[in-house]
Amino acid sequence: MTKLVECRHLTCAYGNAVVVKDVDLAITSGEFVGVVGPSGSGKTTLLKAILKSIAPTHGHIDHSPGLRLAYVPQVETVDWNFPVTVTEVVVMTQSQGRWWPRITNAERSATEQMLERLGLGGLGNRHIRELSGGQQQRVFIARALFHQPDLLVLDEPTSGVDVRTRHDLMHLLADLNEGGMSILLTTHDLNGLAAHLPRLVCLNTTVIADGAPNEVLTPAVLEQTYGAPMEVLIHGGMPVVLEHGADEISRRLSRRSAS
Amino acid sequence: MILLGLDLFEPYHFAFFRNGVLVATIAGALCGVLGVFVVLRGMSYIGHGLSHAVFGGAAASAVMGLNYFVGAGVWGVWSGVLIGRIARRRIIGADAAIGVVTTASFALGLALLNRYGQAKKSIEAVLFGSVLGVKTSDIIAVTVVTVVVVIIVVMAYRKMVFATFDPDVAEVTGVQVQWVEALLMVMLSLTILVTMRVIGTLLISALLVIPASVSRMTTNSIARMLWVSPAVGAASGFIGMNMAYHLDTSVSATIILVAAAMFAVVYGATGVRGRVRISALHHV
């Protein structure tokens, strides 16, 4: 097992605002790691630091030699009106050492195979806007995979997608991980996504806990991470996180509608 | 050839007109190519500002007796890179900063020409362009810049598209986005520099925006836009120049009106679909 990425005492700040503080984190090949935490906890900043698109103010990030990273952005940040087709998006990463931009036959057939594999067969010539939400997300996963990464990084892959899409996405990521792909993602979705992953990192500026869901999804860790009391039930051997006092809210609201 | 009582070939007896047609057509195509990136990146305002900054450089170089291409070129490229850096930081008020710097440069140019130049004549020529002023050096300059821009766009096509569509991911994937953006600003500055003498400062941003917007309405593919937009730009330059001669109107105004008429026709012809496509073009 080789270490792909290792953060040591990583601290990132925007001006005086420290967003990520003293994070130690290593990702080894074949792992599937989820980073959870509330909004503003530094999840995206940690990803950007790992991707080396921002520089740490303290500490180090080491990549294994020749590490290839691919990044899947949040679907909400994509400009869906941009004039590109699915195939054009997928080949976008292949830009090194080319003198003529035309998509080669080899690229076209490789793209078709990739699209087929992700359930997007026959959609290569469609404009990206003409796809369903789930298909749109898979286009960006296809682009990332086309880059043949050692580590696939996804930012909030389930934000803004419906339950069915989330389910399909989870299976796709599980298939990829079984095929040997290392994956790192951030998520807000504790029950729908995080609880299914083999390893979770709870982040609130610094790492609160790091381990299997059964170990880290505990009321004490969650309260420290989210700053609000939470309850954890075990359902079918898996932790299910409930907001503390959720029943109180529904009681108040049903009282209002009854009166 | 006689059409509606007009001898369409009559103006071609004059060397100045032949030169003018050539420059206007090439300039239209050049602005069409870069215009695609200008509209997709929401840089219309930057193009407008940059042409004003170049005006300052042109005036300063005229007053100092420097060659136009050297003086205005250095000034324009420098302002372009600076504006690119301000815009890249996406700080609040970036557009205000660009507005202040470029209009100040423009004002400086006006003041310099008032004080030292043959003010009225040269100001009008720079603001509205002058077909009579087209020299062989202009033809060479616009041709060289066009060839260089086309070569760069072809060679860096995927990087430019990636950096325009998705800069964060492009950066992670190994595209040097900062360099791509700087290159674009340099190409834009050079384009404005070499086309300004025909089109003029005030209307050049229209030639960057209109052909590209027309092409956006006709297609959902950036690759096709890069064919359609220069064709529309070149046609506007060619038709506008000929019409200006026969109607005795301003060359730059006629070229822009021809482009605007094409926009109107395509807007009507593509219907709702075209409208949806351009409604998504943002302005910065």
HADDOCK unambig.tbl for C-alpha pairs under 7 A between the chains (distance, minus, plus):
assign (segid A and resid 51 and name CA) (segid B and resid 172 and name CA) 6.23 0.50 0.50
assign (segid A and resid 53 and name CA) (segid B and resid 172 and name CA) 6.63 0.50 0.50
assign (segid A and resid 70 and name CA) (segid B and resid 173 and name CA) 6.51 0.50 0.50
assign (segid A and resid 71 and name CA) (segid B and resid 169 and name CA) 6.11 0.50 0.50
assign (segid A and resid 81 and name CA) (segid B and resid 277 and name CA) 6.95 0.50 0.50
assign (segid A and resid 81 and name CA) (segid B and resid 280 and name CA) 6.16 0.50 0.50
assign (segid A and resid 82 and name CA) (segid B and resid 165 and name CA) 6.86 0.50 0.50
assign (segid A and resid 83 and name CA) (segid B and resid 220 and name CA) 4.51 0.50 0.50
assign (segid A and resid 83 and name CA) (segid B and resid 221 and name CA) 4.61 0.50 0.50
assign (segid A and resid 83 and name CA) (segid B and resid 222 and name CA) 5.19 0.50 0.50
assign (segid A and resid 84 and name CA) (segid B and resid 220 and name CA) 6.40 0.50 0.50
assign (segid A and resid 84 and name CA) (segid B and resid 221 and name CA) 4.99 0.50 0.50
assign (segid A and resid 84 and name CA) (segid B and resid 222 and name CA) 6.06 0.50 0.50
assign (segid A and resid 85 and name CA) (segid B and resid 221 and name CA) 6.58 0.50 0.50
assign (segid A and resid 92 and name CA) (segid B and resid 158 and name CA) 6.01 0.50 0.50
assign (segid A and resid 92 and name CA) (segid B and resid 162 and name CA) 6.07 0.50 0.50
assign (segid A and resid 93 and name CA) (segid B and resid 173 and name CA) 6.63 0.50 0.50
assign (segid A and resid 95 and name CA) (segid B and resid 158 and name CA) 5.60 0.50 0.50
assign (segid A and resid 95 and name CA) (segid B and resid 159 and name CA) 6.03 0.50 0.50
assign (segid A and resid 98 and name CA) (segid B and resid 155 and name CA) 6.67 0.50 0.50
assign (segid A and resid 99 and name CA) (segid B and resid 155 and name CA) 4.89 0.50 0.50
assign (segid A and resid 100 and name CA) (segid B and resid 154 and name CA) 6.24 0.50 0.50
assign (segid A and resid 100 and name CA) (segid B and resid 155 and name CA) 5.95 0.50 0.50
assign (segid A and resid 101 and name CA) (segid B and resid 154 and name CA) 6.34 0.50 0.50
assign (segid A and resid 101 and name CA) (segid B and resid 155 and name CA) 6.79 0.50 0.50
assign (segid A and resid 101 and name CA) (segid B and resid 157 and name CA) 6.01 0.50 0.50
assign (segid A and resid 101 and name CA) (segid B and resid 158 and name CA) 6.47 0.50 0.50
assign (segid A and resid 127 and name CA) (segid B and resid 220 and name CA) 6.56 0.50 0.50
